[in-house]
Amino acid sequence: MKKYIVLSPDGFTIDFTQSYESKKEALQAFNQFKNRFKAQGFYSSINHGKINLSDLKNFCTFKTINF
């Protein structure tokens, strides 16, 4: 069975307790993650510095894991 996880630009899962049943669910979770940073207007990454929210998806990793 396939599941999906989303890794932040720094390589951490965006939700430590969740994997997703579909790519669509993973993308919805990413959008919720991104929305947490709207007030400050950017994502602050240890590895990449300030990342514009419009570019954040390009810095994240969407991984398939097999169970």
N, C-alpha and C positions, 0 to 999 in steps of 0.2 A: 504494500500500500504506500502511495506517495503522499507526502505532506510537504508543506512549504514553510520556510522561515524567512524573515527579513533581517538583515544585518545593517547596523548603522555604519556611517563612514569610518568609525573607529573599530568596527568588527564585533560589536556587541549586538545581541538580539534586541529588537525594539520592544519586545514584550517577553520577559524572562520565563513566563509560564505558558506561553501560547505557541502552538504551531497551527497552520491553517490547512483546511481541506482542499482549497483550490487557489489558483493564482489570483482569482478575483477577490477572494477573502484576504489574501496577503496584500493586495493593492489597497483594499479598503483600510486595513490596519496601518499601512504606510501613510495613507492620507490623514488618519487620525493622529499618528505620530507627528507628521509635519505640522498639523494644525496647532499642536502644543507650543510651537515656536513663533506663531504669527505675531504675538504681542511684541516680541523683541525684533522680529523681522529677519532673522537668520538663524542658522544652526551653528553652534560653536563646536568645532571639532579639534581634538588634540592633534590629530595628524594633518589636518587640512586648513585650520584656522576658521574664519567666518565663511560659511557657505550660504549663498543666497537660496532662499526657499524654492525658487523656480528651478534651481540646479540640484536640489537635494536628492532627488530620485537617481540621478546619474552617479552619485557617490555611494548610494546604498547597494547592497547585494541581495538579490532574491535567489534563495537556494532551495533546491528540491532535496528532500531527505527521504530515505526509504525505511519503512518499518517492517 
